[in-house]
Amino acid sequence: MLAQRKIERFDEVDKEMEMSKVFWRKVYNSLSIMLLILDDRGEAIDCNNALRKYIKKPKSEIVGKLLLEIVSHVGIFSDENLFNALELTHRRQSVELKAGNKYLKITADPVVDEKKKIKNIIVIINDITERKNNLVEIEKREKKYKDLVELSNIAIVTDDEKGRIKYFNKHFANLLGYKKEEIVKIPRKKFIHPDDLNKIIQIHRNRIAGKKQPPQYDFKGIKKDGSTIYINVSVTNILDDNGKIIGTRSYLKDITERKRFISELENALKKAQESDRLKSAFLANLSHEIRTPLNGIMGFSKLLGHDSTTKEEKKNYIKVIDDCSNQLLTIVSDILDISMIETGQVDITKEEVKIIPFLELIYQRFKIKFDEKNITFDYKVLNPGNLTTIITDKSKLAQILSNLINNALKFTDKGKVELYCDIKEDQLIFNIKDTGIGIDKSMQNKIFERFRQIKTDFLNYNQGNGLGLSISKGFVEALGGRIWVESSKGKGSVFSFTIPSK
């Protein structure tokens, strides 16, 4: 009876064990993790369904193969991936390898007997391709953002509730021209311009107190060399576990160039608006300038045809028509010249010019006009022995001198006008000095602009179209020289320019 019970008990145990095997086999095959069981030689003796489905091979083509032979169905391995399962068990760690376009994580755990001899090896295989790709993408993004931060030269600094600096990065030190080790020894107020110090202190106090403050603002800083720098700062609060504000984190950016650029744009806008206004005045004046000589030409031409006109009157009328024609020609020529200068189409034709006869001719051309106005006109060549022949554009040089001498004559009512010429090294220097009305200092940088002599009141303008000085400047620069003026209001002016002598 006892023996029968024992037999029945053994049968029950066998059934339970068989049921347990069936249960664990189901569990084994239902796992999403890929499992592979190897013998002590590293050859496969079993695998679960997850592995078979992944490599798309039946169990019969898996059993008896080494680990690398099995996973090689996923993709091609590089040389550094070559290992066997026994080596992996000795490492006591997982290995990640790339097979084709897949990433696998392989862990091998040995099953040993009582003598510590390996009986089997249980291999767990995970496809970590998605995770790897995500990590690669994250690394790319991090690198991208790091590069952006580096390129944008963002400086970071944190401080506590009392405004003491607790952390800063190298860009913060670079921003202010210091080394990192120097920053820690310098009080914060030394970095801030006195004009903005109180404002920043108050903003920080209000922020720590929980009062709403602008998250971003600009201020002036002071660099190590004492120069002023414009900084844009974005500020966030640092909170403790209870949500209390215990400090701030600031992101600073040098906006000095941007400020300068904006300032230049504003100045350019003002200049453009001023230029438009001057052009409008010029057009109003140009209508008058052209109409005046045209009226003279037309009117006196008609008078020439009258039978009652005497020979002497005809002679005077012809002179008036000639003067009006020259005046009209000058206006048209000036407009054409300024157009060529604006479009960079000034043609320079250089030739040998004997400077003393050339200046004598200029002098004789203007002497009569000065005599008519009862103003002394003289010219002088300094160091004539060193100044004989130059190489330049003769017509352009003549026009420059004519414009400047005409300008001096126009604004000088008494006294004299002098023309000086000298040479220093390879530069020819001309000075046209007058005792005229002079030019206010505020206008001395503007008089070479086009149409500048036109006044804001369209009905109140000086004679001329306001292009002479601008044309002179354009021609001087085209010849490779520069032009400038020195003047005092009511005391006259000296217009000077240089051109290469060769």
C-alpha positions in Angstrom: 0.0 0.0 0.0 2.8 2.4 0.9 4.7 1.5 -2.3 1.5 2.2 -4.3 1.2 5.6 -2.8 4.8 6.4 -3.5 4.4 5.4 -7.1 1.3 7.6 -7.4 3.2 10.4 -5.8 6.0 10.0 -8.3 3.5 10.1 -11.1 2.0 13.3 -9.8 5.5 14.8 -9.5 6.3 13.7 -13.1 3.0 15.3 -14.3 3.7 18.5 -12.4 7.2 18.6 -13.8 5.9 18.0 -17.3 3.3 20.6 -16.8 6.0 23.0 -15.5 8.2 22.2 -18.5 5.3 22.9 -20.8 4.5 26.1 -18.9 8.1 27.4 -19.0 8.5 26.4 -22.6 5.4 28.5 -23.4 6.9 31.4 -21.4 10.3 30.8 -23.1 8.8 31.0 -26.6 6.4 33.9 -25.8 9.1 36.3 -24.5 9.9 39.2 -26.8 13.5 39.0 -25.7 15.6 36.8 -28.0 17.0 33.8 -26.1 19.7 31.3 -27.3 21.0 28.4 -25.3 24.5 27.1 -26.2 26.5 24.1 -25.1 29.9 24.2 -23.5 31.5 24.5 -26.9 29.5 27.6 -27.8 27.2 25.8 -30.3 23.4 26.4 -30.2 21.2 23.7 -28.8 18.0 25.7 -28.5 16.4 29.1 -29.2 13.0 30.7 -28.6 10.5 31.9 -31.1 11.6 35.6 -30.8 15.0 34.8 -32.2 13.7 32.6 -35.0 11.3 35.2 -36.2 14.0 38.0 -35.9 16.6 36.2 -38.1 13.9 34.5 -40.2 15.4 31.0 -39.9 13.9 27.7 -38.6 15.3 26.1 -35.5 16.9 23.4 -37.6 19.2 26.0 -39.2 20.1 27.5 -35.8 20.9 24.4 -33.7 24.6 23.5 -34.0 25.8 27.0 -35.1 28.1 29.3 -33.3 26.7 32.6 -32.0 28.3 34.8 -34.7 27.1 32.5 -37.4 23.5 32.9 -36.1 23.4 36.6 -35.8 25.4 37.1 -39.1 22.0 36.7 -40.7 21.1 40.2 -39.4 24.0 41.9 -41.3 27.7 42.0 -42.0 30.1 42.4 -39.1 33.3 44.4 -39.0 36.5 42.7 -37.7 36.2 44.2 -34.3 32.9 42.4 -33.8 34.5 38.9 -34.1 34.2 37.1 -30.8 32.6 33.9 -29.5 30.2 33.3 -26.7 32.8 31.7 -24.4 34.9 34.9 -24.5 31.8 36.9 -23.8 31.1 34.9 -20.6 34.6 35.6 -19.3 34.0 39.4 -19.8 31.0 39.3 -17.4 29.5 42.1 -19.4 27.3 42.8 -22.4 28.6 43.8 -25.8 27.0 46.0 -28.4 27.7 45.4 -32.0 26.6 46.6 -35.4 25.3 44.1 -37.9 24.5 45.8 -41.2 22.1 48.6 -40.3 21.1 46.9 -37.0 22.5 47.3 -33.5 22.4 44.3 -31.2 23.1 44.0 -27.5 24.3 40.5 -26.5 24.7 39.2 -23.0 26.0 35.7 -22.3 25.6 34.1 -18.9 27.3 30.7 -18.1 25.5 27.9 -16.4 28.1 25.9 -14.4 28.1 22.6 -12.5 29.3 22.0 -8.9 32.9 22.0 -10.2 32.4 25.4 -11.8 32.7 23.9 -15.2 30.5 25.5 -17.9 27.6 23.2 -18.9 25.6 25.7 -21.0 25.6 29.4 -22.0 22.4 31.4 -22.0 22.6 34.2 -24.5 20.1 37.2 -24.4 19.9 39.2 -27.6 18.2 42.6 -27.8 17.7 44.8 -30.9 18.7 48.2 -29.7 18.7 49.8 -33.2 15.9 52.3 -32.3 17.6 53.3 -29.1 21.0 53.7 -30.8 19.5 55.8 -33.6 17.8 57.9 -31.0 21.0 58.4 -29.1 22.8 59.2 -32.3 20.1 61.7 -33.1 20.3 63.2 -29.6 24.1 63.4 -29.9 23.7 65.2 -33.3 21.2 67.6 -31.8 23.4 68.2 -28.7 26.4 68.8 -30.9 24.4 71.1 -33.1 23.1 73.1 -30.1 26.6 73.2 -28.6 28.0 74.4 -31.9 25.3 77.0 -32.1 26.1 78.2 -28.6 29.8 78.3 -29.4 29.2 80.2 -32.6 26.7 82.6 -31.1 29.2 83.3 -28.4 26.6 83.0 -25.6 28.0 83.8 -22.2 26.3 82.2 -19.1 26.5 83.4 -15.5 24.5 82.6 -12.4 24.3 84.5 -9.2 22.7 84.2 -5.8 20.0 86.3 -4.1 22.6 88.9 -3.2 23.9 89.2 -6.7 27.1 87.3 -6.0 28.5 85.4 -9.0 28.3 81.6 -8.3 29.1 80.2 -11.8 30.2 81.5 -15.2 31.5 79.9 -18.4 34.5 80.9 -20.5 32.4 82.9 -22.9 31.4 85.2 -20.0 35.1 85.8 -19.2 35.9 86.3 -23.0 33.0 88.7 -23.4 34.5 91.0 -20.9 38.1 90.4 -21.9 39.2 88.6 -18.8 40.7 85.2 -18.0 38.5 82.9 -16.0 40.7 83.0 -12.9 40.6 86.8 -13.0 36.8 87.0 -12.9 36.4 85.4 -9.5 38.5 88.1 -7.9 36.6 91.1 -9.3 33.3 92.5 -7.9 30.3 92.4 -10.3 29.9 96.1 -10.3 33.2 96.5 -12.1 31.7 94.8 -15.1 28.7 97.2 -15.3 28.8 100.7 -16.6 27.9 103.3 -14.0 25.0 104.5 -16.1 23.3 101.1 -15.8 24.5 99.9 -12.4 21.6 101.1 -10.3 19.1 99.9 -12.9 20.5 96.3 -12.8 20.7 96.2 -9.0 17.1 97.3 -8.7 16.0 94.7 -11.4 17.7 91.9 -9.4 16.3 93.0 -6.1 12.7 93.1 -7.6 13.2 89.7 -9.2 14.4 88.1 -5.9 11.4 89.7 -4.2 9.1 88.0 -6.7 8.1 91.1 -8.6 7.6 90.7 -12.3 10.6 92.0 -14.2 11.5 92.1 -17.9 13.0 88.7 -19.0 15.3 90.5 -21.4 17.0 93.9 -21.6 20.1 95.7 -22.8 22.8 97.3 -20.7 26.3 98.7 -21.1 29.2 96.8 -19.7 32.9 97.6 -19.1 35.6 95.4 -20.5 39.0 94.8 -18.9 40.6 97.4 -21.2 38.1 100.0 -20.1 36.1 100.1 -23.3 32.3 100.1 -23.3 30.4 97.0 -24.6 26.7 96.7 -25.3 25.2 93.5 -23.9 21.8 91.9 -24.3 20.8 89.7 -21.3 18.1 87.1 -20.9 17.4 86.2 -17.3 15.6 83.1 -15.7 15.0 82.4 -12.1 16.7 79.7 -10.1 14.3 78.1 -7.6 14.8 75.8 -4.5 12.7 72.8 -3.8 10.0 75.0 -2.3 9.8 77.2 -5.3 11.6 80.1 -3.7 13.8 82.3 -5.9 17.4 81.8 -4.7 19.2 83.3 -7.7 19.2 83.9 -11.4 20.8 82.5 -14.5 21.7 85.0 -17.2 22.5 84.5 -20.9 24.5 87.4 -22.2 25.3 88.4 -25.8 27.6 91.1 -27.2 25.4 93.3 -29.3 28.0 96.1 -29.7 28.2 95.6 -33.5 24.4 95.3 -33.7 24.1 98.6 -31.8 26.7 100.2 -34.1 24.9 98.8 -37.2 21.5 100.1 -36.0 23.1 103.5 -35.3 24.6 103.5 -38.8 21.3 102.5 -40.3 19.6 105.3 -38.5 22.2 107.8 -39.7 21.9 106.3 -43.2 18.1 106.8 -43.0 18.5 110.4 -41.9 21.1 111.0 -44.7 18.8 109.4 -47.3 15.9 111.5 -46.0 18.1 114.6 -46.2 19.3 113.6 -49.6 15.7 113.3 -50.8 14.9 116.7 -49.4 18.0 118.2 -51.1 17.1 116.5 -54.4 13.6 118.0 -54.2 15.1 121.4 -53.6 17.6 120.8 -56.4 14.9 119.9 -58.9 13.0 123.0 -57.9 16.2 125.1 -58.4 17.2 123.2 -61.6 14.0 124.3 -63.2 14.9 127.9 -62.5 18.6 127.4 -63.4 17.6 126.0 -66.9 14.7 128.3 -67.5 16.8 131.5 -66.8 19.4 131.0 -69.6 16.8 129.6 -71.9 14.6 132.7 -71.5 17.6 134.8 -72.2 18.5 132.9 -75.3 14.9 132.9 -76.6 14.2 136.6 -75.7 17.3 138.1 -77.1 17.2 135.9 -80.2 13.8 137.5 -81.0 15.2 141.0 -80.4 17.9 140.3 -83.0 15.2 139.9 -85.6 13.7 143.4 -85.0 14.4 145.9 -87.8 14.7 148.6 -85.2 17.6 146.9 -83.4 20.8 148.8 -83.8 24.2 147.2 -84.6 25.5 148.0 -81.2 22.4 146.5 -79.5 22.8 143.4 -81.7 26.4 143.1 -80.5 25.2 143.2 -76.8 22.4 140.8 -77.5 24.8 138.3 -79.0 27.0 138.5 -76.0 24.0 137.9 -73.7 23.0 134.9 -75.8 26.5 133.6 -75.7 26.7 133.9 -71.9 23.3 132.2 -71.5 24.4 129.4 -73.7 27.6 128.8 -71.7 25.5 128.9 -68.5 23.1 126.3 -69.9 26.0 124.2 -71.2 27.6 124.2 -67.7 24.4 123.0 -66.1 24.0 120.2 -68.5 27.7 119.2 -68.2 27.4 119.2 -64.4 24.4 116.9 -64.5 26.2 114.5 -66.9 29.4 114.6 -64.8 27.6 113.8 -61.5 25.8 111.0 -63.3 29.1 109.4 -64.4 30.5 109.8 -60.9 27.5 108.1 -59.4 27.7 105.1 -61.8 31.5 104.8 -61.6 31.9 105.6 -65.2 34.5 108.4 -64.9 37.1 107.9 -67.7 40.6 109.0 -66.8 42.9 109.9 -69.7 46.4 110.7 -68.4 48.9 112.9 -70.3 51.9 115.0 -69.7 51.0 118.4 -68.3 53.4 121.3 -67.9 52.1 122.7 -64.7 53.3 126.3 -64.8 51.8 127.1 -68.3 48.7 125.2 -67.2 48.1 127.3 -64.1 48.9 130.5 -66.0 46.0 129.6 -68.4 43.7 128.9 -65.5 44.7 132.3 -64.0 44.1 134.2 -67.2 40.7 132.6 -67.7 39.4 133.8 -64.3 41.3 137.1 -64.0 38.7 139.1 -65.8 35.9 137.8 -63.6 37.8 138.7 -60.5 38.5 142.2 -61.8 34.8 142.7 -62.6 34.1 142.0 -58.9 37.0 144.1 -57.7 38.6 141.1 -55.9 42.3 140.3 -56.1 43.2 137.0 -57.7 46.7 135.6 -57.6 48.5 132.2 -57.9 51.9 131.0 -56.8 53.9 127.8 -57.6 56.0 126.9 -54.6 59.4 125.2 -55.4 58.9 125.7 -59.1 62.3 124.0 -59.7 60.8 120.7 -58.5 57.5 121.2 -60.3 57.7 121.1 -64.0 55.8 118.3 -65.7 53.2 116.0 -64.2 51.2 113.1 -65.6 47.4 113.4 -65.0 44.0 114.0 -66.7 44.4 117.6 -67.8 40.7 118.2 -68.4 39.6 116.8 -65.0 42.3 118.8 -63.2 41.1 121.9 -65.0 37.5 121.3 -64.0 38.4 120.7 -60.4 40.3 124.0 -60.2 37.6 125.8 -62.1 34.9 124.6 -59.7 36.9 125.5 -56.6 37.9 129.0 -58.0 34.4 129.7 -59.1 33.2 128.7 -55.6 35.7 131.0 -54.0 34.6 133.9 -56.3 30.9 133.3 -55.6 31.3 133.5 -51.8 33.9 136.3 -51.6 32.6 139.9 -51.8 35.8 141.6 -50.8 39.5 140.8 -50.2 41.3 138.2 -52.3 41.5 134.6 -53.6 44.9 132.8 -53.8 45.8 129.6 -55.6 48.9 127.8 -54.3 50.5 124.7 -55.8 53.3 122.6 -54.3 54.7 119.1 -54.5 55.7 116.8 -51.7 57.2 113.4 -52.7 54.9 112.1 -55.4 51.8 114.2 -54.4 50.8 117.4 -56.0 49.1 119.7 -53.5 46.7 122.6 -54.4 45.2 125.2 -52.0 42.5 127.7 -52.9 42.3 130.3 -50.2 39.6 133.0 -50.0 38.5 135.7 -47.6 34.8 135.0 -48.1 31.9 134.2 -45.8 33.4 131.0 -44.5 31.7 127.8 -43.6 30.3 126.7 -40.3 32.0 123.7 -38.7 28.8 121.8 -38.6 28.6 122.0 -42.4 32.2 121.3 -43.3 31.7 117.5 -43.6 28.6 118.0 -45.7 29.5 120.6 -48.4 30.9 117.9 -50.7 27.5 116.2 -50.8 25.4 116.6 -53.9 23.0 119.6 -53.9 24.2 120.7 -50.5 24.3 124.4 -51.2 20.5 124.4 -51.8 18.7 125.7 -48.7 15.7 124.1 -47.2 13.4 126.9 -48.4 12.8 126.2 -52.0 12.4 129.9 -52.7 15.7 130.9 -51.1 18.7 129.4 -52.8 22.2 130.5 -53.8 23.1 130.8 -57.5 24.2 127.5 -59.0 23.0 123.9 -58.9 25.1 122.7 -55.9 27.0 120.1 -57.8 30.4 121.8 -58.2 32.1 120.6 -55.0 30.6 117.1 -55.3 31.9 116.8 -58.9 35.3 118.1 -57.7 35.4 115.5 -55.0 34.4 112.7 -57.4 37.1 113.7 -59.9 39.8 114.1 -57.2 39.1 110.6 -55.9 39.0 109.2 -59.4 42.5 110.6 -59.9 43.7 108.9 -56.7 43.7 111.9 -54.4 41.7 113.4 -51.6 40.0 116.8 -50.9 39.2 118.7 -47.7 38.3 122.1 -46.4 39.4 124.3 -43.5 37.2 127.2 -42.7 36.0 129.7 -40.1 32.6 131.4 -40.2 33.2 135.0 -41.5 36.9 134.5 -41.9 37.2 132.7 -45.2 38.0 129.2 -46.4 40.9 127.1 -47.7 40.0 124.3 -50.0 42.8 121.8 -50.5 43.3 118.6 -52.6 46.0 116.3 -53.6 46.6 114.2 -56.7 49.5 111.9 -57.7 52.1 113.7 -59.8 52.6 110.6 -61.9 
